[in-house]
Amino acid sequence: MAFFASTVSALSKITIGVGAALGVWGGVNLMEGYGNDNPGAKSQGIKQLVAGGGVVVIGLTVIPLLANIFT
C-alpha cells in the first residue's frame, strides 16, 4: 500500500504542476493580449488561466479522494 500512496502523491504533484504551468502560460497570453490590444489573445489567455486553475483544483482535491476510494 505504501507504493500506491506514493504513486497517488506523485500523480497529484504532477497534476498540480501541469495546472500551474497552464495557468502561467495563460497569464502570459493574457498580458500579451492586453499589450497588443488583441481580443483573441485575451480570450485565449483567460481560458487557459481558468483551465489551469481547474486542473490545480483537480490535483488538490479529486486525486486524493480517488485514492481513498481504492484503499
PQR file of N, CA, C, O and H, with PARSE charges and radii, in Angstrom:
ATOM      1  N   MET A   1       0.807  -1.200   0.000 -0.4000 1.5000
ATOM      2  CA  MET A   1       0.000   0.000   0.000 -0.0000 2.0000
ATOM      3  C   MET A   1       0.850   1.265   0.000  0.5500 1.7000
ATOM      4  O   MET A   1       0.395   2.318  -0.446 -0.5500 1.4000
ATOM      5  N   ALA A   2       2.065   1.169   0.490 -0.4000 1.5000
ATOM      6  CA  ALA A   2       2.932   2.352   0.507 -0.0000 2.0000
ATOM      7  C   ALA A   2       3.263   2.794  -0.916  0.5500 1.7000
ATOM      8  O   ALA A   2       3.368   3.988  -1.196 -0.5500 1.4000
ATOM      9  H   ALA A   2       2.435   0.313   0.852  0.4000 1.0000
ATOM     10  N   PHE A   3       3.427   1.810  -1.817 -0.4000 1.5000
ATOM     11  CA  PHE A   3       3.684   2.149  -3.215 -0.0000 2.0000
ATOM     12  C   PHE A   3       2.498   2.888  -3.813  0.5500 1.7000
ATOM     13  O   PHE A   3       2.679   3.859  -4.547 -0.5500 1.4000
ATOM     14  H   PHE A   3       3.341   0.840  -1.588  0.4000 1.0000
ATOM     15  N   PHE A   4       1.290   2.439  -3.508 -0.4000 1.5000
ATOM     16  CA  PHE A   4       0.084   3.080  -4.017 -0.0000 2.0000
ATOM     17  C   PHE A   4      -0.030   4.506  -3.490  0.5500 1.7000
ATOM     18  O   PHE A   4      -0.377   5.417  -4.241 -0.5500 1.4000
ATOM     19  H   PHE A   4       1.143   1.650  -2.912  0.4000 1.0000
ATOM     20  N   ALA A   5       0.254   4.704  -2.226 -0.4000 1.5000
ATOM     21  CA  ALA A   5       0.180   6.043  -1.632 -0.0000 2.0000
ATOM     22  C   ALA A   5       1.211   6.976  -2.254  0.5500 1.7000
ATOM     23  O   ALA A   5       0.911   8.139  -2.526 -0.5500 1.4000
ATOM     24  H   ALA A   5       0.535   3.964  -1.615  0.4000 1.0000
ATOM     25  N   SER A   6       2.415   6.478  -2.480 -0.4000 1.5000
ATOM     26  CA  SER A   6       3.442   7.331  -3.087 -0.0000 2.0000
ATOM     27  C   SER A   6       3.116   7.633  -4.544  0.5500 1.7000
ATOM     28  O   SER A   6       3.416   8.722  -5.032 -0.5500 1.4000
ATOM     29  H   SER A   6       2.658   5.533  -2.259  0.4000 1.0000
ATOM     30  N   THR A   7       2.507   6.683  -5.239 -0.4000 1.5000
ATOM     31  CA  THR A   7       2.108   6.915  -6.625 -0.0000 2.0000
ATOM     32  C   THR A   7       1.018   7.967  -6.703  0.5500 1.7000
ATOM     33  O   THR A   7       1.060   8.837  -7.573 -0.5500 1.4000
ATOM     34  H   THR A   7       2.263   5.798  -4.842  0.4000 1.0000
ATOM     35  N   VAL A   8       0.049   7.901  -5.814 -0.4000 1.5000
ATOM     36  CA  VAL A   8      -1.022   8.904  -5.794 -0.0000 2.0000
ATOM     37  C   VAL A   8      -0.454  10.274  -5.456  0.5500 1.7000
ATOM     38  O   VAL A   8      -0.875  11.275  -6.036 -0.5500 1.4000
ATOM     39  H   VAL A   8       0.015   7.194  -5.108  0.4000 1.0000
ATOM     40  N   SER A   9       0.479  10.334  -4.543 -0.4000 1.5000
ATOM     41  CA  SER A   9       1.107  11.599  -4.185 -0.0000 2.0000
ATOM     42  C   SER A   9       1.862  12.184  -5.378  0.5500 1.7000
ATOM     43  O   SER A   9       1.778  13.383  -5.645 -0.5500 1.4000
ATOM     44  H   SER A   9       0.821   9.521  -4.072  0.4000 1.0000
ATOM     45  N   ALA A  10       2.590  11.343  -6.086 -0.4000 1.5000
ATOM     46  CA  ALA A  10       3.334  11.806  -7.257 -0.0000 2.0000
ATOM     47  C   ALA A  10       2.377  12.269  -8.359  0.5500 1.7000
ATOM     48  O   ALA A  10       2.614  13.294  -8.998 -0.5500 1.4000
ATOM     49  H   ALA A  10       2.658  10.369  -5.869  0.4000 1.0000
ATOM     50  N   LEU A  11       1.307  11.521  -8.578 -0.4000 1.5000
ATOM     51  CA  LEU A  11       0.321  11.905  -9.587 -0.0000 2.0000
ATOM     52  C   LEU A  11      -0.328  13.234  -9.240  0.5500 1.7000
ATOM     53  O   LEU A  11      -0.573  14.059 -10.121 -0.5500 1.4000
ATOM     54  H   LEU A  11       1.114  10.688  -8.059  0.4000 1.0000
ATOM     55  N   SER A  12      -0.604  13.441  -7.971 -0.4000 1.5000
ATOM     56  CA  SER A  12      -1.186  14.704  -7.536 -0.0000 2.0000
ATOM     57  C   SER A  12      -0.221  15.867  -7.782  0.5500 1.7000
ATOM     58  O   SER A  12      -0.628  16.928  -8.256 -0.5500 1.4000
ATOM     59  H   SER A  12      -0.405  12.771  -7.256  0.4000 1.0000
ATOM     60  N   LYS A  13       1.041  15.665  -7.461 -0.4000 1.5000
ATOM     61  CA  LYS A  13       2.039  16.722  -7.664 -0.0000 2.0000
ATOM     62  C   LYS A  13       2.230  17.028  -9.149  0.5500 1.7000
ATOM     63  O   LYS A  13       2.359  18.191  -9.529 -0.5500 1.4000
ATOM     64  H   LYS A  13       1.372  14.803  -7.076  0.4000 1.0000
ATOM     65  N   ILE A  14       2.249  15.998  -9.986 -0.4000 1.5000
ATOM     66  CA  ILE A  14       2.395  16.214 -11.427 -0.0000 2.0000
ATOM     67  C   ILE A  14       1.194  16.977 -11.973  0.5500 1.7000
ATOM     68  O   ILE A  14       1.353  17.886 -12.788 -0.5500 1.4000
ATOM     69  H   ILE A  14       2.144  15.052  -9.677  0.4000 1.0000
ATOM     70  N   THR A  15       0.005  16.616 -11.530 -0.4000 1.5000
ATOM     71  CA  THR A  15      -1.206  17.300 -11.986 -0.0000 2.0000
ATOM     72  C   THR A  15      -1.201  18.754 -11.559  0.5500 1.7000
ATOM     73  O   THR A  15      -1.563  19.628 -12.347 -0.5500 1.4000
ATOM     74  H   THR A  15      -0.124  15.878 -10.868  0.4000 1.0000
ATOM     75  N   ILE A  16      -0.802  19.028 -10.341 -0.4000 1.5000
ATOM     76  CA  ILE A  16      -0.728  20.407  -9.865 -0.0000 2.0000
ATOM     77  C   ILE A  16       0.308  21.189 -10.669  0.5500 1.7000
ATOM     78  O   ILE A  16       0.080  22.349 -11.010 -0.5500 1.4000
ATOM     79  H   ILE A  16      -0.508  18.318  -9.701  0.4000 1.0000
ATOM     80  N   GLY A  17       1.441  20.562 -10.971 -0.4000 1.5000
ATOM     81  CA  GLY A  17       2.474  21.222 -11.770 -0.0000 2.0000
ATOM     82  C   GLY A  17       2.006  21.556 -13.175  0.5500 1.7000
ATOM     83  O   GLY A  17       2.278  22.643 -13.683 -0.5500 1.4000
ATOM     84  H   GLY A  17       1.627  19.620 -10.694  0.4000 1.0000
ATOM     85  N   VAL A  18       1.305  20.625 -13.803 -0.4000 1.5000
ATOM     86  CA  VAL A  18       0.783  20.867 -15.154 -0.0000 2.0000
ATOM     87  C   VAL A  18      -0.254  21.986 -15.119  0.5500 1.7000
ATOM     88  O   VAL A  18      -0.267  22.845 -16.001 -0.5500 1.4000
ATOM     89  H   VAL A  18       1.084  19.741 -13.390  0.4000 1.0000
ATOM     90  N   GLY A  19      -1.110  21.983 -14.121 -0.4000 1.5000
ATOM     91  CA  GLY A  19      -2.118  23.040 -13.996 -0.0000 2.0000
ATOM     92  C   GLY A  19      -1.486  24.401 -13.750  0.5500 1.7000
ATOM     93  O   GLY A  19      -1.928  25.406 -14.306 -0.5500 1.4000
ATOM     94  H   GLY A  19      -1.099  21.285 -13.405  0.4000 1.0000
ATOM     95  N   ALA A  20      -0.458  24.432 -12.922 -0.4000 1.5000
ATOM     96  CA  ALA A  20       0.226  25.703 -12.661 -0.0000 2.0000
ATOM     97  C   ALA A  20       0.922  26.216 -13.915  0.5500 1.7000
ATOM     98  O   ALA A  20       0.901  27.415 -14.194 -0.5500 1.4000
ATOM     99  H   ALA A  20      -0.098  23.615 -12.470  0.4000 1.0000
ATOM    100  N   ALA A  21       1.539  25.306 -14.672 -0.4000 1.5000
ATOM    101  CA  ALA A  21       2.192  25.719 -15.915 -0.0000 2.0000
ATOM    102  C   ALA A  21       1.173  26.255 -16.919  0.5500 1.7000
ATOM    103  O   ALA A  21       1.429  27.249 -17.598 -0.5500 1.4000
ATOM    104  H   ALA A  21       1.555  24.332 -14.445  0.4000 1.0000
ATOM    105  N   LEU A  22       0.028  25.599 -17.010 -0.4000 1.5000
ATOM    106  CA  LEU A  22      -1.025  26.073 -17.901 -0.0000 2.0000
ATOM    107  C   LEU A  22      -1.539  27.434 -17.463  0.5500 1.7000
ATOM    108  O   LEU A  22      -1.812  28.296 -18.298 -0.5500 1.4000
ATOM    109  H   LEU A  22      -0.179  24.792 -16.458  0.4000 1.0000
ATOM    110  N   GLY A  23      -1.672  27.632 -16.160 -0.4000 1.5000
ATOM    111  CA  GLY A  23      -2.114  28.930 -15.645 -0.0000 2.0000
ATOM    112  C   GLY A  23      -1.110  30.036 -15.931  0.5500 1.7000
ATOM    113  O   GLY A  23      -1.498  31.151 -16.280 -0.5500 1.4000
ATOM    114  H   GLY A  23      -1.450  26.932 -15.481  0.4000 1.0000
ATOM    115  N   VAL A  24       0.180  29.736 -15.787 -0.4000 1.5000
ATOM    116  CA  VAL A  24       1.215  30.732 -16.084 -0.0000 2.0000
ATOM    117  C   VAL A  24       1.215  31.068 -17.564  0.5500 1.7000
ATOM    118  O   VAL A  24       1.323  32.233 -17.946 -0.5500 1.4000
ATOM    119  H   VAL A  24       0.495  28.830 -15.504  0.4000 1.0000
ATOM    120  N   TRP A  25       1.093  30.043 -18.395 -0.4000 1.5000
ATOM    121  CA  TRP A  25       1.046  30.257 -19.836 -0.0000 2.0000
ATOM    122  C   TRP A  25      -0.167  31.105 -20.216  0.5500 1.7000
ATOM    123  O   TRP A  25      -0.077  31.984 -21.072 -0.5500 1.4000
ATOM    124  H   TRP A  25       1.005  29.097 -18.085  0.4000 1.0000
ATOM    125  N   GLY A  26      -1.297  30.833 -19.572 -0.4000 1.5000
ATOM    126  CA  GLY A  26      -2.494  31.635 -19.809 -0.0000 2.0000
ATOM    127  C   GLY A  26      -2.306  33.075 -19.366  0.5500 1.7000
ATOM    128  O   GLY A  26      -2.778  33.998 -20.029 -0.5500 1.4000
ATOM    129  H   GLY A  26      -1.370  30.119 -18.876  0.4000 1.0000
ATOM    130  N   GLY A  27      -1.621  33.270 -18.249 -0.4000 1.5000
ATOM    131  CA  GLY A  27      -1.343  34.634 -17.790 -0.0000 2.0000
ATOM    132  C   GLY A  27      -0.460  35.397 -18.761  0.5500 1.7000
ATOM    133  O   GLY A  27      -0.663  36.587 -19.002 -0.5500 1.4000
ATOM    134  H   GLY A  27      -1.238  32.520 -17.710  0.4000 1.0000
ATOM    135  N   VAL A  28       0.526  34.695 -19.318 -0.4000 1.5000
ATOM    136  CA  VAL A  28       1.401  35.334 -20.309 -0.0000 2.0000
ATOM    137  C   VAL A  28       0.597  35.708 -21.557  0.5500 1.7000
ATOM    138  O   VAL A  28       0.739  36.812 -22.083 -0.5500 1.4000
ATOM    139  H   VAL A  28       0.691  33.728 -19.123  0.4000 1.0000
ATOM    140  N   ASN A  29      -0.244  34.791 -22.024 -0.4000 1.5000
ATOM    141  CA  ASN A  29      -1.077  35.101 -23.192 -0.0000 2.0000
ATOM    142  C   ASN A  29      -2.035  36.246 -22.912  0.5500 1.7000
ATOM    143  O   ASN A  29      -2.281  37.081 -23.782 -0.5500 1.4000
ATOM    144  H   ASN A  29      -0.360  33.894 -21.597  0.4000 1.0000
ATOM    145  N   LEU A  30      -2.572  36.288 -21.712 -0.4000 1.5000
ATOM    146  CA  LEU A  30      -3.482  37.364 -21.348 -0.0000 2.0000
ATOM    147  C   LEU A  30      -2.769  38.706 -21.348  0.5500 1.7000
ATOM    148  O   LEU A  30      -3.287  39.684 -21.886 -0.5500 1.4000
ATOM    149  H   LEU A  30      -2.372  35.610 -21.005  0.4000 1.0000
ATOM    150  N   MET A  31      -1.592  38.760 -20.753 -0.4000 1.5000
ATOM    151  CA  MET A  31      -0.835  40.015 -20.742 -0.0000 2.0000
ATOM    152  C   MET A  31      -0.397  40.419 -22.154  0.5500 1.7000
ATOM    153  O   MET A  31      -0.375  41.603 -22.488 -0.5500 1.4000
ATOM    154  H   MET A  31      -1.171  37.965 -20.316  0.4000 1.0000
ATOM    155  N   GLU A  32      -0.054  39.439 -22.967 -0.4000 1.5000
ATOM    156  CA  GLU A  32       0.310  39.736 -24.355 -0.0000 2.0000
ATOM    157  C   GLU A  32      -0.891  40.295 -25.110  0.5500 1.7000
ATOM    158  O   GLU A  32      -0.751  41.206 -25.926 -0.5500 1.4000
ATOM    159  H   GLU A  32      -0.073  38.476 -22.696  0.4000 1.0000
ATOM    160  N   GLY A  33      -2.059  39.748 -24.837 -0.4000 1.5000
ATOM    161  CA  GLY A  33      -3.274  40.258 -25.476 -0.0000 2.0000
ATOM    162  C   GLY A  33      -3.581  41.679 -25.073  0.5500 1.7000
ATOM    163  O   GLY A  33      -4.014  42.483 -25.899 -0.5500 1.4000
ATOM    164  H   GLY A  33      -2.172  39.008 -24.174  0.4000 1.0000
ATOM    165  N   TYR A  34      -3.359  42.002 -23.795 -0.4000 1.5000
ATOM    166  CA  TYR A  34      -3.575  43.381 -23.350 -0.0000 2.0000
ATOM    167  C   TYR A  34      -2.519  44.317 -23.942  0.5500 1.7000
ATOM    168  O   TYR A  34      -2.819  45.461 -24.283 -0.5500 1.4000
ATOM    169  H   TYR A  34      -3.007  41.349 -23.124  0.4000 1.0000
ATOM    170  N   GLY A  35      -1.288  43.829 -24.060 -0.4000 1.5000
ATOM    171  CA  GLY A  35      -0.214  44.657 -24.594 -0.0000 2.0000
ATOM    172  C   GLY A  35      -0.409  44.991 -26.057  0.5500 1.7000
ATOM    173  O   GLY A  35      -0.114  46.105 -26.490 -0.5500 1.4000
ATOM    174  H   GLY A  35      -1.044  42.899 -23.783  0.4000 1.0000
ATOM    175  N   ASN A  36      -0.905  44.028 -26.819 -0.4000 1.5000
ATOM    176  CA  ASN A  36      -1.097  44.242 -28.252 -0.0000 2.0000
ATOM    177  C   ASN A  36      -2.529  44.642 -28.601  0.5500 1.7000
ATOM    178  O   ASN A  36      -2.853  44.825 -29.774 -0.5500 1.4000
ATOM    179  H   ASN A  36      -1.145  43.123 -26.467  0.4000 1.0000
ATOM    180  N   ASP A  37      -3.377  44.777 -27.600 -0.4000 1.5000
ATOM    181  CA  ASP A  37      -4.796  45.077 -27.791 -0.0000 2.0000
ATOM    182  C   ASP A  37      -5.425  44.070 -28.754  0.5500 1.7000
ATOM    183  O   ASP A  37      -6.075  44.435 -29.734 -0.5500 1.4000
ATOM    184  H   ASP A  37      -3.114  44.629 -26.646  0.4000 1.0000
ATOM    185  N   ASN A  38      -5.211  42.792 -28.442 -0.4000 1.5000
ATOM    186  CA  ASN A  38      -5.695  41.701 -29.274 -0.0000 2.0000
ATOM    187  C   ASN A  38      -6.761  40.935 -28.502  0.5500 1.7000
ATOM    188  O   ASN A  38      -6.430  40.214 -27.560 -0.5500 1.4000
ATOM    189  H   ASN A  38      -4.683  42.495 -27.646  0.4000 1.0000
ATOM    190  N   PRO A  39      -8.030  41.071 -28.876 -0.5600 1.5000
ATOM    191  CA  PRO A  39      -9.087  40.385 -28.126  0.2800 2.0000
ATOM    192  C   PRO A  39      -8.990  38.860 -28.193  0.5500 1.7000
ATOM    193  O   PRO A  39      -9.384  38.177 -27.247 -0.5500 1.4000
ATOM    194  N   GLY A  40      -8.471  38.321 -29.294 -0.4000 1.5000
ATOM    195  CA  GLY A  40      -8.326  36.865 -29.405 -0.0000 2.0000
ATOM    196  C   GLY A  40      -7.335  36.322 -28.404  0.5500 1.7000
ATOM    197  O   GLY A  40      -7.587  35.297 -27.771 -0.5500 1.4000
ATOM    198  H   GLY A  40      -8.150  38.876 -30.062  0.4000 1.0000
ATOM    199  N   ALA A  41      -6.210  36.996 -28.253 -0.4000 1.5000
ATOM    200  CA  ALA A  41      -5.198  36.550 -27.299 -0.0000 2.0000
ATOM    201  C   ALA A  41      -5.696  36.718 -25.863  0.5500 1.7000
ATOM    202  O   ALA A  41      -5.386  35.899 -24.997 -0.5500 1.4000
ATOM    203  H   ALA A  41      -6.005  37.829 -28.768  0.4000 1.0000
ATOM    204  N   LYS A  42      -6.463  37.775 -25.611 -0.4000 1.5000
ATOM    205  CA  LYS A  42      -7.024  37.955 -24.267 -0.0000 2.0000
ATOM    206  C   LYS A  42      -7.976  36.819 -23.931  0.5500 1.7000
ATOM    207  O   LYS A  42      -7.942  36.275 -22.827 -0.5500 1.4000
ATOM    208  H   LYS A  42      -6.715  38.440 -26.314  0.4000 1.0000
ATOM    209  N   SER A  43      -8.826  36.463 -24.891 -0.4000 1.5000
ATOM    210  CA  SER A  43      -9.786  35.387 -24.664 -0.0000 2.0000
ATOM    211  C   SER A  43      -9.083  34.058 -24.428  0.5500 1.7000
ATOM    212  O   SER A  43      -9.439  33.314 -23.514 -0.5500 1.4000
ATOM    213  H   SER A  43      -8.853  36.905 -25.787  0.4000 1.0000
ATOM    214  N   GLN A  44      -8.096  33.763 -25.247 -0.4000 1.5000
ATOM    215  CA  GLN A  44      -7.346  32.522 -25.089 -0.0000 2.0000
ATOM    216  C   GLN A  44      -6.611  32.511 -23.756  0.5500 1.7000
ATOM    217  O   GLN A  44      -6.564  31.480 -23.084 -0.5500 1.4000
ATOM    218  H   GLN A  44      -7.807  34.367 -25.990  0.4000 1.0000
ATOM    219  N   GLY A  45      -6.041  33.638 -23.370 -0.4000 1.5000
ATOM    220  CA  GLY A  45      -5.309  33.710 -22.112 -0.0000 2.0000
ATOM    221  C   GLY A  45      -6.189  33.469 -20.910  0.5500 1.7000
ATOM    222  O   GLY A  45      -5.806  32.738 -19.997 -0.5500 1.4000
ATOM    223  H   GLY A  45      -6.080  34.475 -23.916  0.4000 1.0000
ATOM    224  N   ILE A  46      -7.376  34.076 -20.894 -0.4000 1.5000
ATOM    225  CA  ILE A  46      -8.257  33.895 -19.736 -0.0000 2.0000
ATOM    226  C   ILE A  46      -8.774  32.463 -19.678  0.5500 1.7000
ATOM    227  O   ILE A  46      -8.952  31.912 -18.592 -0.5500 1.4000
ATOM    228  H   ILE A  46      -7.687  34.670 -21.636  0.4000 1.0000
ATOM    229  N   LYS A  47      -9.017  31.855 -20.840 -0.4000 1.5000
ATOM    230  CA  LYS A  47      -9.458  30.458 -20.857 -0.0000 2.0000
ATOM    231  C   LYS A  47      -8.367  29.536 -20.322  0.5500 1.7000
ATOM    232  O   LYS A  47      -8.650  28.621 -19.548 -0.5500 1.4000
ATOM    233  H   LYS A  47      -8.873  32.303 -21.723  0.4000 1.0000
ATOM    234  N   GLN A  48      -7.124  29.772 -20.728 -0.4000 1.5000
ATOM    235  CA  GLN A  48      -6.024  28.942 -20.246 -0.0000 2.0000
ATOM    236  C   GLN A  48      -5.780  29.164 -18.758  0.5500 1.7000
ATOM    237  O   GLN A  48      -5.469  28.221 -18.032 -0.5500 1.4000
ATOM    238  H   GLN A  48      -6.893  30.515 -21.357  0.4000 1.0000
ATOM    239  N   LEU A  49      -5.918  30.391 -18.310 -0.4000 1.5000
ATOM    240  CA  LEU A  49      -5.725  30.700 -16.896 -0.0000 2.0000
ATOM    241  C   LEU A  49      -6.755  29.973 -16.037  0.5500 1.7000
ATOM    242  O   LEU A  49      -6.410  29.380 -15.014 -0.5500 1.4000
ATOM    243  H   LEU A  49      -6.171  31.157 -18.900  0.4000 1.0000
ATOM    244  N   VAL A  50      -8.009  30.021 -16.451 -0.4000 1.5000
ATOM    245  CA  VAL A  50      -9.076  29.355 -15.704 -0.0000 2.0000
ATOM    246  C   VAL A  50      -8.926  27.834 -15.787  0.5500 1.7000
ATOM    247  O   VAL A  50      -9.150  27.134 -14.800 -0.5500 1.4000
ATOM    248  H   VAL A  50      -8.288  30.503 -17.282  0.4000 1.0000
ATOM    249  N   ALA A  51      -8.551  27.328 -16.952 -0.4000 1.5000
ATOM    250  CA  ALA A  51      -8.351  25.880 -17.090 -0.0000 2.0000
ATOM    251  C   ALA A  51      -7.201  25.403 -16.204  0.5500 1.7000
ATOM    252  O   ALA A  51      -7.288  24.334 -15.599 -0.5500 1.4000
ATOM    253  H   ALA A  51      -8.370  27.897 -17.754  0.4000 1.0000
ATOM    254  N   GLY A  52      -6.137  26.179 -16.127 -0.4000 1.5000
ATOM    255  CA  GLY A  52      -5.028  25.825 -15.247 -0.0000 2.0000
ATOM    256  C   GLY A  52      -5.462  25.776 -13.794  0.5500 1.7000
ATOM    257  O   GLY A  52      -5.057  24.883 -13.051 -0.5500 1.4000
ATOM    258  H   GLY A  52      -6.067  27.047 -16.618  0.4000 1.0000
ATOM    259  N   GLY A  53      -6.281  26.731 -13.388 -0.4000 1.5000
ATOM    260  CA  GLY A  53      -6.810  26.707 -12.027 -0.0000 2.0000
ATOM    261  C   GLY A  53      -7.669  25.481 -11.772  0.5500 1.7000
ATOM    262  O   GLY A  53      -7.615  24.889 -10.695 -0.5500 1.4000
ATOM    263  H   GLY A  53      -6.610  27.457 -13.992  0.4000 1.0000
ATOM    264  N   GLY A  54      -8.458  25.104 -12.763 -0.4000 1.5000
ATOM    265  CA  GLY A  54      -9.284  23.907 -12.630 -0.0000 2.0000
ATOM    266  C   GLY A  54      -8.458  22.640 -12.498  0.5500 1.7000
ATOM    267  O   GLY A  54      -8.794  21.753 -11.713 -0.5500 1.4000
ATOM    268  H   GLY A  54      -8.502  25.585 -13.639  0.4000 1.0000
ATOM    269  N   VAL A  55      -7.386  22.553 -13.258 -0.4000 1.5000
ATOM    270  CA  VAL A  55      -6.518  21.378 -13.176 -0.0000 2.0000
ATOM    271  C   VAL A  55      -5.818  21.326 -11.816  0.5500 1.7000
ATOM    272  O   VAL A  55      -5.626  20.244 -11.260 -0.5500 1.4000
ATOM    273  H   VAL A  55      -7.113  23.273 -13.895  0.4000 1.0000
ATOM    274  N   VAL A  56      -5.439  22.475 -11.284 -0.4000 1.5000
ATOM    275  CA  VAL A  56      -4.825  22.511  -9.951 -0.0000 2.0000
ATOM    276  C   VAL A  56      -5.821  22.037  -8.892  0.5500 1.7000
ATOM    277  O   VAL A  56      -5.457  21.284  -7.990 -0.5500 1.4000
ATOM    278  H   VAL A  56      -5.594  23.353 -11.735  0.4000 1.0000
ATOM    279  N   VAL A  57      -7.069  22.476  -9.002 -0.4000 1.5000
ATOM    280  CA  VAL A  57      -8.097  22.040  -8.047 -0.0000 2.0000
ATOM    281  C   VAL A  57      -8.308  20.533  -8.140  0.5500 1.7000
ATOM    282  O   VAL A  57      -8.481  19.865  -7.121 -0.5500 1.4000
ATOM    283  H   VAL A  57      -7.365  23.088  -9.735  0.4000 1.0000
ATOM    284  N   ILE A  58      -8.295  19.997  -9.354 -0.4000 1.5000
ATOM    285  CA  ILE A  58      -8.419  18.547  -9.515 -0.0000 2.0000
ATOM    286  C   ILE A  58      -7.251  17.837  -8.828  0.5500 1.7000
ATOM    287  O   ILE A  58      -7.442  16.828  -8.149 -0.5500 1.4000
ATOM    288  H   ILE A  58      -8.155  20.539 -10.182  0.4000 1.0000
ATOM    289  N   GLY A  59      -6.044  18.371  -9.008 -0.4000 1.5000
ATOM    290  CA  GLY A  59      -4.882  17.762  -8.375 -0.0000 2.0000
ATOM    291  C   GLY A  59      -4.918  17.837  -6.864  0.5500 1.7000
ATOM    292  O   GLY A  59      -4.414  16.945  -6.180 -0.5500 1.4000
ATOM    293  H   GLY A  59      -5.889  19.191  -9.559  0.4000 1.0000
ATOM    294  N   LEU A  60      -5.510  18.896  -6.341 -0.4000 1.5000
ATOM    295  CA  LEU A  60      -5.560  19.064  -4.888 -0.0000 2.0000
ATOM    296  C   LEU A  60      -6.690  18.281  -4.225  0.5500 1.7000
ATOM    297  O   LEU A  60      -6.537  17.828  -3.091 -0.5500 1.4000
ATOM    298  H   LEU A  60      -5.919  19.620  -6.896  0.4000 1.0000
ATOM    299  N   THR A  61      -7.818  18.115  -4.909 -0.4000 1.5000
ATOM    300  CA  THR A  61      -8.977  17.518  -4.250 -0.0000 2.0000
ATOM    301  C   THR A  61      -9.391  16.167  -4.805  0.5500 1.7000
ATOM    302  O   THR A  61      -9.571  15.215  -4.046 -0.5500 1.4000
ATOM    303  H   THR A  61      -7.943  18.483  -5.830  0.4000 1.0000
ATOM    304  N   VAL A  62      -9.542  16.072  -6.110 -0.4000 1.5000
ATOM    305  CA  VAL A  62     -10.129  14.871  -6.695 -0.0000 2.0000
ATOM    306  C   VAL A  62      -9.191  13.664  -6.616  0.5500 1.7000
ATOM    307  O   VAL A  62      -9.627  12.566  -6.269 -0.5500 1.4000
ATOM    308  H   VAL A  62      -9.396  16.845  -6.727  0.4000 1.0000
ATOM    309  N   ILE A  63      -7.933  13.854  -6.927 -0.4000 1.5000
ATOM    310  CA  ILE A  63      -6.996  12.729  -6.939 -0.0000 2.0000
ATOM    311  C   ILE A  63      -6.837  12.111  -5.538  0.5500 1.7000
ATOM    312  O   ILE A  63      -6.861  10.885  -5.421 -0.5500 1.4000
ATOM    313  H   ILE A  63      -7.579  14.746  -7.209  0.4000 1.0000
ATOM    314  N   PRO A  64      -6.676  12.910  -4.476 -0.5600 1.5000
ATOM    315  CA  PRO A  64      -6.638  12.271  -3.143  0.2800 2.0000
ATOM    316  C   PRO A  64      -7.949  11.576  -2.768  0.5500 1.7000
ATOM    317  O   PRO A  64      -7.932  10.561  -2.072 -0.5500 1.4000
ATOM    318  N   LEU A  65      -9.085  12.115  -3.224 -0.4000 1.5000
ATOM    319  CA  LEU A  65     -10.350  11.447  -2.944 -0.0000 2.0000
ATOM    320  C   LEU A  65     -10.444  10.111  -3.667  0.5500 1.7000
ATOM    321  O   LEU A  65     -10.953   9.137  -3.113 -0.5500 1.4000
ATOM    322  H   LEU A  65      -9.099  12.939  -3.790  0.4000 1.0000
ATOM    323  N   LEU A  66      -9.957  10.062  -4.895 -0.4000 1.5000
ATOM    324  CA  LEU A  66      -9.930   8.795  -5.630 -0.0000 2.0000
ATOM    325  C   LEU A  66      -9.014   7.787  -4.956  0.5500 1.7000
ATOM    326  O   LEU A  66      -9.283   6.586  -4.980 -0.5500 1.4000
ATOM    327  H   LEU A  66      -9.543  10.853  -5.345  0.4000 1.0000
ATOM    328  N   ALA A  67      -7.939   8.266  -4.360 -0.4000 1.5000
ATOM    329  CA  ALA A  67      -7.037   7.362  -3.638 -0.0000 2.0000
ATOM    330  C   ALA A  67      -7.745   6.746  -2.440  0.5500 1.7000
ATOM    331  O   ALA A  67      -7.514   5.579  -2.123 -0.5500 1.4000
ATOM    332  H   ALA A  67      -7.720   9.242  -4.340  0.4000 1.0000
ATOM    333  N   ASN A  68      -8.590   7.497  -1.778 -0.4000 1.5000
ATOM    334  CA  ASN A  68      -9.315   6.978  -0.608 -0.0000 2.0000
ATOM    335  C   ASN A  68     -10.350   5.930  -1.019  0.5500 1.7000
ATOM    336  O   ASN A  68     -10.684   5.048  -0.228 -0.5500 1.4000
ATOM    337  H   ASN A  68      -8.778   8.445  -2.035  0.4000 1.0000
ATOM    338  N   ILE A  69     -10.855   6.019  -2.239 -0.4000 1.5000
ATOM    339  CA  ILE A  69     -11.820   5.038  -2.691 -0.0000 2.0000
ATOM    340  C   ILE A  69     -11.182   3.655  -2.812  0.5500 1.7000
ATOM    341  O   ILE A  69     -11.788   2.641  -2.466 -0.5500 1.4000
ATOM    342  H   ILE A  69     -10.584   6.736  -2.882  0.4000 1.0000
ATOM    343  N   PHE A  70      -9.936   3.637  -3.314 -0.4000 1.5000
ATOM    344  CA  PHE A  70      -9.288   2.367  -3.581 -0.0000 2.0000
ATOM    345  C   PHE A  70      -8.549   1.781  -2.385  0.5500 1.7000
ATOM    346  O   PHE A  70      -8.007   0.680  -2.483 -0.5500 1.4000
ATOM    347  H   PHE A  70      -9.443   4.461  -3.596  0.4000 1.0000
ATOM    348  N   THR A  71      -8.513   2.485  -1.266 -0.4000 1.5000
ATOM    349  CA  THR A  71      -7.831   1.940  -0.093 -0.0000 2.0000
ATOM    350  C   THR A  71      -8.799   1.340   0.886  0.5500 1.7000
ATOM    351  O   THR A  71      -8.387   0.835   1.930 -0.5500 1.4000
ATOM    352  H   THR A  71      -8.953   3.380  -1.186  0.4000 1.0000
TER
END
